[in-house]
C-alpha cells in the first residue's frame, strides 16, 4: 500500500489519503501498509494543492 500511495502523496501534496467503500459504506483514512485495495474502493485525497487534483476529479 505505501508503495502505491507514496507517489500520490508526493504528486498531489496530499494531506490525507483514504478510501471509501460503498458496499460497506465505510471509510478507511490513512490506511495501513498491509491494507488491500478492493475493486469497490474509491480513492479519497485531501490535497494542499487543489490545482493538482482538478484534472482528476472525475477520473
C-alpha positions in Angstrom: 0.0 0.0 0.0 2.7 2.5 0.9 4.4 2.0 -2.4 1.2 2.8 -4.3 0.2 5.8 -2.2 3.6 7.3 -1.7 3.7 8.7 -5.3 0.2 10.1 -4.9 1.1 11.8 -1.7 4.1 13.5 -3.4 2.5 14.4 -6.7 -0.6 15.9 -5.2 0.7 17.3 -1.9 -1.7 15.1 -0.1 -2.6 15.9 3.5 -4.7 12.8 3.9 -5.4 9.7 1.8 -8.2 7.3 2.3 -10.7 5.0 0.7 -14.5 4.9 0.7 -16.1 1.6 0.1 -19.8 2.0 -1.0 -20.5 -1.7 -0.4 -19.7 -1.4 3.3 -20.5 2.3 3.4 -17.2 2.8 5.3 -14.1 5.0 5.2 -10.5 3.9 5.8 -8.4 7.1 6.4 -4.6 6.9 6.2 -4.8 3.1 5.6 -2.1 0.8 6.9 0.6 -0.5 4.7 -0.9 -4.0 4.7 -4.4 -3.0 3.6 -5.6 -4.5 0.3 -7.4 -2.2 -2.2 -10.6 -3.8 -3.4 -12.5 -3.1 -6.7 -15.2 -1.3 -4.8 -12.9 1.2 -3.2 -12.9 4.9 -4.2 -9.7 6.8 -3.6 -10.1 9.9 -1.4 -7.4 12.5 -1.4 -7.3 15.7 0.6 -4.7 17.9 -1.0 -2.9 21.2 -0.2 -2.7 21.8 -3.9 -6.2 21.9 -5.4 -5.0 22.7 -8.9 -3.1 19.4 -9.0 -6.3 17.4 -8.4 -8.7 19.3 -10.6 -7.9 17.4 -13.8 -8.5 14.1 -11.9 -11.7 15.0 -10.1 -14.0 12.7 -12.1 -11.5 10.0 -13.2 
